[in-house]
């Protein structure tokens, strides 16, 4: 019994710091339903202060994203955004329930990769890299720094100037103790072209990048 309680606590702590935040990816999604998910996510995550967001409101967004992905199983953008909102729900939920959600998100991303690995400017690989870097490893989860770095580099090969991918890779490098290289990538993130069609997500991600840069300079 003690071991089971300890296991639950460790998973919960590991996922508490999990920040999916994939929604800054620049997109020209053709489906209005997917664009609606994007804008709603940005409102909840950035404008409504995520920690104060009502759980049911986020749950409703997950249900909507699930439905869109189910109705359009060959649409890679719909699958990616379903994974994004699932991962966000995991951050809100925590514990073993969160681990189940990120496993589902990983499956959705792998399905999107099989359809179009370049969708949303490499967001499939950036998202998988973030999952592998944030989720605990065996026996609690599937996390792996080796796989995370592989996916980040694939994303960078597709979209070397992207705001999100450079931010996520910088965060990964910082978490693994490479402050100098992390600073280089966070600077690339801040120099990325603005996502004019997604101003809320663009502003929110740049604020995160600035905070990361300040922490790197101060460390």
ABEGO torsion letter per residue (X at the ends): XAAAAAAAAAAAAAAAABBAGAAABBBABABAAAAAAAAAAAAAAAAAGAAABBAAAAAAAAAAAAAAAAABAABAAAAAAAAAAAAAAAAAAEEAAAAAAAAAAAAAAAAAAAABAABGGGAAAAAAAAAAAABBBOAABABBAAAAAAAAAAAAAABAABAAAAAAAAAAAAAAGBAAAAAAAAAAAAABBBBAABAAAAAAAAAAAAAAAAAAAAX
